Each structure stands twice: as structure tokens, then as C-alpha cells.
Amino acid sequence: MKQNLIAVFAILLSVTAYAQDSKVTGFRDLVWGIHRDSVYSNGTKVKFVKDKEATEPNAYVIENDNLTLGAAKLTKITYFFNKDDRFKKVIMYSTSKYQTDIKDILVFKFGGAKNVKDPTPVLKVSEWQVGDVSLNLTQNSRDEIVTLSIESNWDLTRAILVNMNVNDIVYDGKKVSGFRSLKWLEHKDSIYASGEKIHFVKDKNANQPNTYYLVNEKLAFGSVRLTGISYFFNDDDHFTKVVMRGSKSNYGEVKFILNHKFGGAEDVNVFGDDMSVTEWKIGDVTIKLTDSGTGDEFSLIVESSKDKTESYMKNRNVGDF
């Protein structure tokens, strides 16, 4: 597992370093990662209109767009944004008449194509890779349509870097001492962050006692957006467990974070066809990542047994009799 992480890290560093020198930083007034509502041209906010013909989500066109690329005339330009409405891809459409012009532009700027493929008898795809940006020129000889796709993996690269530096679960390489500013067995009424006392709110809908949440909580775990965080205290109001929940679509990212931070999981338990639990044990702390086959959420449970350990030690050192 460590060797795999080292390999991933080495690849990431090489890709990131190459991307920093990339010649392709965006398209026209759109730089990679810019929010859809923050694009301006000549001091005027650009108005995007949903592309109803696109099969991918978050696809838009621009009213009265400049439908030219050098000497080539285009029939349409579609702009694609990720789930956070940040720019990551553009596709230009033209006719076979201008295929030579478009290819000439690409060869002049980036040299010969890295790969040329013929996925079907009527399709020819020429590929370029510039840093973390992919350019694909596709010619459809049957329909006489040419498309140029330019796509950046800036969000993937950024997510990997973010997920390699997640410190919400406080770990010094030997033990897990808590979660964010909360230390195990701290009293609920004595926990502070940035000099201010943390006020926990009782979760009246929880199926376990002493369950709380925080108003205006930071619902993020690395690049993953969470749907909720619950804090659990024992009968003496001492902090013992935290549970994070999020969309199952982010399960892979969460597992990457945990594998990178703690290494490969010790146990993976499968319960029927509907539930699997991946488990890490670090000292008296157990970390469980659950995946329900029928549900749409994952759960990440970080629980300390420090209170039970301390009780055990006290009971073994009774000198009253």
C-alpha cells in the first residue's frame, strides 16, 4: 500500500509540475476553475444558456458567441462546468471543410498529435496532452462533423493534493488524539476553538443518547462535501466519537484519504449484499467507513475507547480493600 501511495505521489508531482508550465490555461475569457457566475468579457458579465442538446450535465452556450477559431468557422461552442459550477472543458463544433485549419492550429501550437486512433470506420481521433490538459480532435467522415475538445483535470489534481493533506482526524503517526479541535474525553462544556467556547446542540432526532451537532459546522472533509457531522459523548459528557456522513458518490475519495493517512485497512467486513465496513485500528481508536449497497450515503465513524481503557486501569488498581 505504501509503495502504491508513493507511486501515486510521484506521478502527481510530475503532473503538477508539468501543469504549472502548461500553455493551455483556459479558453478565451475563461480560465480553468473559474466560477460560471464570475466570467466577464470587456467588463460585461457573460451570460450562459443551458445547452439542451448536450448529453453531459452543466453544459452551456454563450449568446452571440464568437464562432471562429483562426480561419475556421465553427457551428457551436459548448462550455462545461463541474458540479461546483467551475469551468473544466470546452467543445468546439465545425464541419469537415475546416478540419485542416483546426489541425494546423493545433500542430503549430503543440506539435504533432500524441496519439491517432480510429475507434470506428467513420471516426478519427487525434490526441494531444499538454500538462493536465487533454485536446481531442475528432473527425466524423460520415456526418462531415469535426469537434475539438479541450479538457482540464485541474479539479482532479487539486482534489488529490487536498486529500493528501487532511488533518481533521488528528494523527501524529502513532495515535489519534481527537477530531479537529476536540480531544478525546474532553468535557462537552469545556471545549474551545480559536478562543471561543463551542456550543453543541442536542440532536433530538438521533437514535443514540448524548448526540450533538454544531450550528454553521464546516461540512467538508478534504475535497468531500459532507451532509452532516454528529458528535457523541459518554454518560459523563466526555467526547468519545464523531460520525461524518456524505453522498456515496464521494466514497472513493474518503477511502483515498484514509488509506493515505493510515495505510491499508486491517479489516473489510461484508454484511449480506447491502453493507460493507472497512476498518482501521490505531491504538484505542477505531475508524470505520461504511458503504450501504441500498443507501445513498457513506458513514465515517471515528471512535475512541479511551474512557473504557481508563476505567479498566482504575479497576485494576483499587487499593480500598
Secondary structure, 3 states (H helix, E strand, C coil): CHHHHHHHHHHHHHHHHHHHCCCCCEECCEECCCEHHHCEECCEECCEEECCCCCCCCEEEECCCCCEECCEEEEEEEEEECCCCEEEEEEEEEEHHHHHHHHHHHHHHHCCCCEEEEEECCEEEEEEEECCEEEEEEEECCCCEEEEEEEECHHHHHHHHHHCCCCCEEECCCCEEEECCEECCCEHHHCEECCEECCCEECCCCCCCCEEECCCCCCEECCEEEEEEEEEECCCCEEEEEEEEEEHHHHHHHHHHHHHHHCCCCEEEEECCCEEEEEEEECCEEEEEEEECCCCEEEEEEEECHHHHHHHHHHCCCCCC
